Amino acid sequence: MFGLLVAASFLGHPAGVRCRVADFTPFLITSFHSLVPLPVISSSTTPVSVSDYYNRFGGTAQGSANYGSGTGVIWLDEVNCLGNEISIDQCEKNEWGEHNCVHSEDAGVNCTISITQIFTSPRVHTTQQIESTRDSVIIQLVGSNDGSAGRVEIFYQEQWGTVCDDQWDNNDARVICRMLGFSDGTSTVGGSYGPGNGSIWLDEVKCSGNEQSITECTSSPWGSTDCKHSEDAGVKCGITSATPSNPLSIRLVGGNTTSSGRVEINYNNKWGTVCHDKWDDNDARVVCHMLGYSHGIAFNAAKYGMGSGDIWLDEVNCTGSENSIADCPKNSWGVHDCHHGEDAGVDCSTNEIPVRIRLVGGENASSGRVELNLNGEWGTICDDGWDNNDALVICRMLGYVDGIGLSYGWYGAGTGKIFLDEVNCVGNETNIIYCKKQAWESSNCDHGEDASVQCFSQKAMTVAPSIASDVSVRLAGGNSLSRGRVEIHYNGQWGTICDDSWDDRDAQVVCKMLGYVDGSASRTFQAGTGPIWLDQVECQGSEASIEQCVRNRWGIHDCSHSEDAGVECSMTTRIFTTTPSNRGAQGIQQARLIGGNNFTVGRLEVMINNVWGTVCDDNWDDRDATVACRMLGFSSGIGYRNARFGSGTGQIWLDELNCTGTEISLSQCVSSNAGVHDCSHLEDASMQCFRREATEPTIGTASIRLIGGQNTNEGRVEIYHQGQWGTICNNNWDMKEIIVACRMLGFKKGNMLNRIIPGIGIIWLSNVDCSGSEISLEQCSKSDWGVHDCQHEQDVAIICQ
């Protein structure tokens, strides 16, 4: 219970004592949860005058309710300290509660500071000082009713200021918390404890976690920042408790069977949950071993329902070989930044988890969209991080020896659950369940990102044909999957093709059989062996299979293997012929994508007058991108600005493009004349193409995406509703809404972008008001769908981290 001191006999030394007592040493209670550090008076039996105390340690007594009258109990009266006491309880005074005062006599203090770097500590009656080569700094936590959490504020050059959350992480928080006497801590960002005011003293703080003071960490120069107070950093501090001795009590709750459910741990005689941050199959394996099972897979986002009470563990990062989850790297017990919507779960088994694989939507059995069957249900894999190592594991599970990974719903969009995301196989795993990946069903993707593969029966880059045929082709002897000597499978045996009459039209047919868009003839690859199956091949370029081309009969030739034909296939260039309009650029010969991590994305370049150049992003939007993608053999596309895939060089051919989206070529769109522009290469247009129409989420689900940013984690927020993408008005939009939106995209935090990225079409949402704990923007208070008074200049744009 809190009570007040009274002013009688209080205008001397008690101020000095008062400025350093209670659980945190030293401090001034400005409100009952706001702690300001102050120095301890050195031990002395000599009385200290008010002026001497003020000059040395900065405390002056204030009487007659100088700071307003309190209420409730008046605990002390006739307080008479010497000034060297550790606690006011050691001073001469009346008995507790004995007084003849009223609250108009309530005592107060005014504390000031002039001392080298002091920090508060939960250790009673101690003061800790640390040396620093910088000017003196003092730390306080503000904005929380909990003295162990709050916005980080630093007293520097006689002024309180905040810390920007750029690069702010748990290592930085640990240093701050240790300065405050705690043993561990976690970071919070985005002004989670409210925005401060005044200076922002530090930015880009990067601690290793072992420093004694934040002044020992690397950072921007003091006071040098590009941040706002909405980015003020915070911490949650805790005291590391002893790890419980094994066996640790653990249970599964909420599952359909005794072997699955939400993970709950009994610690300090209380059951609590585990946060899903970093939760994966290695962690699940340890939990399942503790429960007597030999295998396990991880689930997050409270798949088995939300728990209640304590969240005991966070940032669990097991290798999978530990005997107990208590042995795994993790935050201190009870230290987390989670809510119960992030409770971790597992599905345990005594046998290897029975995951079945199939390929769907491909031209043949060796290619298609990857689908997994888990517990009788089929689902897909998101293509985030998807590469050839992942494809190799999938293909080996299906009995092939090699494979390549394909992204962006290359073989169409699946339905149902997206089981896996961020798959990262080494390539030597026998089953995809042993690859590093996120927890099952924790994807932030839609089915337009379903992963696909093309599998090969031999290492020599074998690919089955794209049509129903007994003839297969493969490329061998090249340094990539898209180039090499052409080998053809006929009558149960692989053989080569003679290069007599071999040209680009023949190569185009072979490359299309392999799933590419274009190709050119080559004769530079090493000689093959075995039969020479074909000679005098003369294709038109439109055939679906080389079987349909004019050629000699099978096995009839006058060649040697030094004449074996080869190809170089491509997905990034498509030669086309269109009728140009008189409204803009004419004479576009070719188009290509450059700088992307696969053949469906990149910076757009066009060839005019046999010279490659870029396209300026003025007015560049999804309609222009769709036309450009159509030129490359795709069906649709999304446009990006600001040289997202790097700046080009040389000529900028097109500017001010304004396509309707129905054109076959950019030549048919309104634009400036070829070579006429007011741009730099920092404005080069980019795009992402889709083989089929870009697949949309299921109607009725709330999916969002970021469009028009410089990176995939930033851009205009668009939300999918009633079969249509639309934007969100930025009125009332603040950090709480940003956190929810970024959480939907798989991130933990974010900020507003400092630039406008206006969209087109419908504005779906306005007056969005979240608490910050929601899983989806749909759960937030908001205006009815489509009801607003906004313009697209008010479209929300964010950056997630």
N, C-alpha and C positions, 0 to 999 in steps of 0.2 A: 504494500500500500504506500502511495506517495503522500507526503505531507510537506509543509512549508517550514522554513526557518524564519524567525522573527528578527526585527532589526535591533532590538535592545542589545547593547554591548557588542554590536557586530560591525562597528566602523573601524576596526583595527585589523588584526591579523587573520581572522577566519577566512577572509577572501582567498588568501593564499592556500589555505588548507582546502577550501571548498573547490578550488580549481583543479584538484588532483585526486579526489577520492572516488570511491565506489568501484564497480567491477572493471572499468577501463581506466588505465592510469597513464598519463593524467588526462582529465577532460573537463569540459564545462557542459552542463546540461542546458542547452538553449531551448530545446523541447525535450520531452522525456525519452526520445529515441534518437536525438541528434547529438553526436559526440564530436567535440572539437578538442584535439590533443593539446596539452599544456605541460610544461616542465614540472618536475618535483623539486621542492626546495631541498637543498643539501642539509644534512643533519646538523643542528646547532641548538645550543641552549640559550643563545642570545635572542631576546625579543627582536622581532623585525617590524620596523615601522611600515605604515601604508606606503609612504613615498619610496622607501627603500625597496619594498616588495615590488612595487610597480616598475621601478627602474631596473631591478634585477630579473624579475620573472613575470611581471605584467599582470598583477591582480589588484583591483581596487574594490573596496566594499561600498555598497549602495544601500541606503536605508529608506524607510518610509514608503515602502511599496513603489520604489522608483520604476519598476518594470510591471506595475499593475498588481492588483490584489489577487491572491489565490483563493482557493476554496477548500473546504474539508478540514482535516486535522492540522493543527499547528504542533509540530513535534518537539521543537527545541526553543529554548529561551535562555537569556543570560549566557550566551556562548562567549567564552573568553579564552582564545587560543594564544599561544606564544608565536606560532607561525611555523614551527619546525615539526609539528605533528604530521604523522602519515595519514591519519584519518580524523575527521571532525569529531568522531566518537571519543578520541583521546583528549579533547579539549575540556577545560572546566566549563560546566553548564548545569542547568537544572536537570532533574530527572526527565526522561522521555515523556512528553505529553503534558508536563507541568508548566503552566505559563499564565500570565495575566494580560494577554495581548489580544488584539483584533487583527484582521487581515490587512488593514491599512498600514500596519507596521511590518509587513512581510519583507524579509531581507533579500538582497540580490547581490550579485557580483558582476564585475566587468573584467574579463580576462583578456590579456594581450600576449603576444608571443615574440620573443627575440632569442632564438636558440638554434643551434645546428640540427637539422633533420631529426625530428622526433616522430615516432609513430605510436598509435594506440595499441594496447595489448590487453587481452583478456586475463593476463596474469595479474593478480592483485598485488598492489604495493611494489611495483617494479617500473623502472623506466629504462627503455632500451634506446641507445643512440648508435647510429652507424655513420661512418665517415663517407664523404662524397666529395669528388672534385668539383661538382657543380655548386651553385648557390644552394642555400638551405631550402628543403621542401618538406611539407607536412601533408599527410594523407587523411582524408575523411570520406566516409560513405554517406550519401544523402539520398533522400527520396523513398525510403522504405521504413516501415515500422519495425523491421528486424535489424538490429544493430550489426548483423553479420552480412548484410547485403545492401546494395545501393549503387547509386551513380558515383563513380570515382572522381573526387575533386582533390586538387593539389594546391597547396599554398606556396606560391613562388613569387618572389619580388613584391612581397607585401600584398598579394592579391590572390584570391581563390579563383581557380579555373578548372576546366574539365579536360578530358582526354578523348580524342577522336577514336572511333572504333575501327578505322582502317587497319587491317591485319590483326586486330585484337583477338586473342585466343586464350585458351586455358593456361598456357605457359605464362602469359602476361598477368592473368588473374592470380596465379599462384604466387607470383612475386609480390603483388599488391597485398594479398591476404597474409603472406608471411610478414610483411612490414607491419601489418595490423595485429600480429601475434597469433594468427591462425596457422594451421599447418597445410591447408589446401584450399583450392577455390576453383570456380568455373566462371567463364566469361559470359557477359550478356552484351548485346549490341542494340543499335537502333534506338537509343534513348529509352530503353526499357524501364528505367526508373525516372522518366520525365526529363525534359531538356533543362540543362543548366543555363547560366547566363554569364556574361563577361567573357574573359579570355578562354580560348581553347589552347592549353599550354603544350600539349604533346599530340603528335600524329605519327602514324606508321611505326608504332612501338613494336619491337620485335625482341622478346626475351627468350632465352633458352629455358627458363624456368628455375635455374639454379642461382640466379642473382640474389643478393641481399637487399637491393633497392632498385626501384624502377630507373633511377638515374644511371645504373650500370648497363641498362639495356640499350640497344641501338634504337634510334628514333630520328624523326626530322628535328631540325633545330627548334629550340624552345620558342613557342609562339608562331611557328611557321606551319600553316595548315590551309587546306582548301575545304574544310568541313563546316557543317552547321551543327547547332546544338541538338538537332534531331538525330545526330550520329554519336552522341555522347556514350562513352563506354561505361559499363557497370561490371560488378562482380557479385558472386555469391560465395561467401567464405564458409569453411567448415573446419572442424578439428578432427583429424584422422583418428579413428578409433581402432583399437586392436582388431586384427582380422580374427573372426571366430575360428576356434579350432574345429577341425574335421571330426566327425562328419557334420557338415552344414545341412540343416533341414531345408529341403526344397520340395515343392509340389507343383503339379500341373492342374490348372483350374479352367473350367469353361469349355473343354473339348468334348467331342462326341464319344471319345474313348478315353481310357485311363492313360494311354500313351501319348496323348496330345493335349495341348492347352496353354493357357497363359502361365508363364514362369513366375512363381512366387517363392520368396526366400524368407525364412524365419531368422530375424536378427534382433538382438536385444529383446527377445520374447515377443516380437511383433512381426506379423506377416506383412511383406511389402513386395512390390513388383520390380521389374528390371526395365530400364528405358531401352528403346530399340536403336539408339545411336550406335553405329558400327556393328550392329548385331548381324551375324551371318552364320553359315553352317558350321564353322569351326566352334563358335560359341555354343550352338545347339548340340554339337557332338559331345562337348564336355558335360552339359546339363544332362543329356540322355545317359551318358556313362554313369553319372552320379545316381541315376534312377534305375540302373541295371540293364539298360539297353546298349546295343553296340553301334547303332546308327541314329542320326537325327538330322532334320532340316529345320531351318529358321523361318519364322514369320514375324512380321512387325505390324505396326499401325493397329494394335489391339484387335488382331484377327479373331481372337477368342474372347472378346469382350474387354471392357475397361475394368481395371481393378479399382481399389480405393485405398486410402491411407497412404503410407510411406512409399516412396520410390527409392529403393535401397541402392541400386547400382545404375551406373551410366557409363558410356564409352567403354564397354567391355570389349576386349580385343584378344581373344584366346588364339592359341596356335592349333588347338584341337587335341593336344597330347596331355593337357593338365588333368590332374586327378579331381580337381574341384574348381568351380568357378571362382572361388576365393583366391586361387593361385594365379588367375589371369590378370594381365594389366587392366586397370580400370580406374575410374575416379574413386575418391575416398567414399566410404559408406555414407549414404544420404546426400552426397553432393551431386547435383544434377541440374539440368535446365529443361526438364521435360514435363509433360502432363500425361495423364493416364490414357489419352488417345494414342500414345506412343509405346504402350506396354508391349514387351517382347513375348513371343510364343515359340513353341517347338512342336514338332511331330516326330516321335521316337519310334524306332523299330528294332527288332532283334536281328533282322536281315537287312541287307543293302536296300535302300529305298527303291521300290520298283518303279522306275521312270521309263516309260516307253517313248520312242521317237518315231515320227513320220514326217514325210515331205509332202506338201500339198500345193497344188496350183502350178507345178512345173510342167515342162513339156514332156518329161519322162520320169522314170522312177528315181533317177539320180539327181534331180534338181527340184527345188520348190521351197515354199515357206516352211520353216522349222516349227513343228508342233510337238508339245510334250503332253503325255497323259500322266496325271498325278491323281491317285485315288479315284480313278474312273472318269476323270474330267480332262478334256483336251483344252490346251491353251497355247499361247505363243511366247516368243522371246523378243524383248525390245532390242533394237539394234545399237543402243548406246554402247560404245566400246567394241562393237562386233567386228572381228577381223578373221584372217585366215587361220589363226591358231584355234579359235573357237570352232570354225567350220571343220577343221581337221578332226577335232574330237567328235563332233556330231557325225561326220562321215564315217569315221572308224566304228562308231557304235552301230552304224547301218551296214557294215561289212566292206566299205570302200577303204582305199588307202590314202586318199588325199582329197582336198577340197578347197574352195574359195568362198569367202563370206560375201554376201550381198545385202544391201541395206535399203531403207526407205520403202518397205513394202514391195520389193522388186517383183515378187510373185503374188501380189495382191494382199489385201488386208484380211486378217483372220477375224474371228469373233470370240466372244467369251473372255476368259481371264488372260492377262499377260503375266505369266508365271515368273519370268526372270528378267533382270535388267543388270546392266554393267557387268556382263560376263567377261571374265578375263582369264582365259585358259593359257597355260604355258604351251600346250600342244601335245604333251606326253600323257595326259590323263586318259584313263580308260572309260570314264563316264563324266558327263557334264556336271554331275552333282559334286565332283571333287574339284571343280574349278572355282576360283575366287569369284564371288558375285555378291550382289545385294541379297537380302532376305527374300524368300519366295513371296510373290504377290505384292511387292513393294515398289512397283514401277510407277514412274510419272509420265509414261508414254501413252500414245494412242496407237491404234492398229495400223496407222499409216507408217509406223516405224517398225513393223514386224520384220524380224531377221530371216534371211533366206540363205541357202547354200547351193552350190553346184559341186557334186561329188565326182571323184574320178576313180576308176578301177585300177589305174596305174599311176606311178609318180610322174610319168612323162606327160602330164597335163592333159589327160584324157577327158573329153567332154562328150556326152551323148548328143545326138542331133536333136534339133528343135521340132522335128516332124516325126510322124509315125513311119519308121523305116528300119530296115535291118542294117543300115549303113551308119557307122559312127565315125566321127573325125576327132583328131586330137592334134595338139601342137607339141613338138618335141625339139629339144636342142636350143631353145631360146633362153634368155635370162629373165623372162617374166612369163606369166600365164597367158599374155595376150599376143605373144609373138613366137614364131618357131617354124620348124619344118612341118609341113602338113602330112599327117599320116591318116590313112583311111582303113577301116576295119571291114573286110569282105571275106565271106566264105570261111569265117572263123580265124582269120589271120590278119595281122597288121601289115600294111605296106605303104609305099610312098606314091607320089604323083610326079610325073615328068613335067619339066617346066616349058616344054614346047608349046607355044601360043599362050603361055600363062600370063595373065594381066590382072589389072585391078578389079575388073568385073568378076573374074573367077574368085579372087580373094574376098570380094564382098559377099559372095554366096557362102564360102566356107566360114567367114566370120559370123554371118547371121546364123548359121547352123550352131555356132558356139555361143550364141546369145549376145553378140556384140552388134553395134549399129553399123559400123563401117569397117573397111579394111583396104589394104594396099598390098600388091604383090612384092615378094622379096625372094632373092636367090642367095642369100648370104649365110645360111645356116649349114651346119656340118652335114655330111652325107649320112643317109640312113642305111638300113640293111633289110634283107628279105625281099618280098615281091615288089615290083613296081606295078601298081594296079591300074593306073590311068595315064593316058597320054593324049595330046592334042585336045585338051579341054577348052571349050569355047562357050562360056556362059554369057547371058545378056545382063546379068546382075540382079534380076528380079526373081530368079528361081529359088524355091524353098530348100532345095537340096542339090548337091553337086551331081547326084544321079540324074537329075532332069536336064542337065546341060548337054550340048553336043560334044561328043568325045569318041575315042576309040572304044572298042569292046574291052571288057575287063581283062587285064593281063597282056594286051596287045600293045607293044611299044618298041622303039628302037633306041632306048636311052640307057644310061648308066646312072648310078646313084650320085655322081657328081652333078647331075642335072635335076636333083630333087627340088620341087617347088616349095616355097615358104610364103608366109603371110605375116603382116603386122596389123592386128585388129585394134579397134578404137571404140570408145564410148563417148569421146569428147568432141568429135568433129563429125559433121554431117553435111555433105555437099548437097545442094538443093537448087532448084530452078523455080522461080516465081515470077509473076508479072508485077513489076513495081508500080506504085502509084505515082502520080505527079505531085503528091502533097509533101514529100520529104525525101529521105535518103533513097538513092537508087544504086543498083549495081552491087548489092551484097552478094558475095560469092560463097562464103562459108561462115560458119559460126562454131565456136568451141568454148568449153569451160576450163579455166585455168586456176590452179591454186587450192582446189578443194581436196579433201581427204579421200574422195572417191569420184566416180565418173558422173554422179548426179548433181554435184554442187560445185560452185566455183565462180570466179570472175568471168563475166561474159566478154568474149572478144569476137569481133567480126572482121572478115576480110573484104576489103574494097580495093579495087585496082591492084590486086595481088599483094596488098600490104595489110598486116594484122593491126588492129587497133581496138580501143575500148569504147564503152558506152557510158555517157555521163548519167548520174542518177537523178537529175532534175526531173520531177514528175514520175519517176520510176515507181511502178507498183506491181501488184500481182498479175494484172492483166497484161502488162508488157512482158513480164517473166513467162507467163503462160504461152504467149506467142513465140518467144525465143526458145522455150523448151520444146514447143511443137516443131520448130525447125530442126531440133536435134533428135527427133524421133520419140519424144516423150508426149504425154497427154496434157500435163498441166504443170504449174510451177508457182513458187512464192518468190517475190522479189526482196532483195536486201540492198541497203545503201551504205555509203561511207566506206567503200573499199573493204568490205568485210573479209574478203579472201585475199587481201593484199592489193597494193597499188600496181597498176600496169606501167608500161613505158611506151614512149613513142606516140603515135597518132591517137587522138580521141575522135572517133568517127561520127558518133551520133549523140544528139542532145535533145531535150524536150520531147521525148517520145510520148505519144498519147494513143495507145492501142485500145480498141474496144474489147479485145480478148478473143475475137472470132477470126482474126486474120491468120493466114498460113505462114506469113513471113513478116519480119519487121519492116521490110521494104514497103509493105502495104499500109503501115501505120503513119499517122501524122507525126512529123518530126522536123527539126531544123535540117537544112541541107547537109550533105555529107561533109564532115570536117569543120562545120560551123558550130562553135560552142563558146561558153564562157566558164569553163570548168578546169579543175586540176585533176590529177590522177587520185587524189584523196577522195574524189567523188565517183570513182568507178563503180558501176552497177554490178551486182552479183545476183545469183539466184540458186534455188534448189528445185530440181525437176522430179517429177513423178512419172513412172512408166504408165500407170493408169491414172484416172482422175484421182486427185488427192483424196484419200479416204478420210471421212469425217467420223467423229465419235458417234456412238449410238444416241439417237434422239432421246432426250430425257435425262442425260447425264451432263454434269457440269464439267466441261474440260476447258482449260485455258491454254493460251500459247503466247509467246513473245515475238513480236514482228517488228522488223525495221531497225533493230539494234546493230551495233558493231560486233557483238558476240552473241552466242546462243543463250547466254544468261541475262540478256537485257533486251528491252524493246517495249513497244506498245502492247498493253495487255488486251487480248481479245478473248472473248468467252463464247462458247458454242451453245446455242439454244434453238430449239425447233428447227434443226437442220441447217442453221446458218450461223456463221461467225459474225460477231459484232464487237464494238468497243465498249469501254466503261468511262463514264464521266468522272473527272477528278474532284468534284465537289465533296467535301468531308473526308477526302482520302488522306490517311496519315499512316504512321508506322504500323498500326494494328492491322489495317487492311493489307499493307505490303507483306507483313509476316504471313498472313493467311494465304495470299496469292503465291508467295514464294514456296510456302509449305506444299501447296498443290503441285508445284513443279519440282519438288524434291530438294529444295534448298531450305536453309534454316533462317536466313535473315535477308535483308535487302534494304534498298533506299530508293527514293524517287530519282529518276533521271533528270538532269538539269537542262534538258532540251525537249522540244515538242516534236512528236512523231504523229502527225494527224493521220487518221485512217480514212476509210470510205465506207459507205453503206450504213447499216443500222447502228444506232447506239443502244445497247441492250440495257445497261444498268446505270443508275444514278443514286446519289445519296446513300452509298454503301457505308454501313456502320458496323464494324466488327468489334468483338471484345479482344481478339487476338488468339483465342484458344480454339477457334473453329477449324475444322478439317477442310472445309470448302467455303467459297464465297457465297454459295447458295444458302448456307446456314446463317449468314449475317443479315441484319436488318437492312432493308433497301427499298427503293421505289419499285413499283410493279415493272415487270419486264417491258422494255420499250418506252416507258414513261419518263420523260426528262425535258429539260429546257436548255440543253447544252449544244455546243458546236464541236466539231472534230478537233478544233484547236485545244479543247479541254480533255482530250483523250488521255487516260492514265498511261504513263510510261515508267517502268521501274527497272532496276538492276538487282538481281538476286545473287547471293553468295552462299 
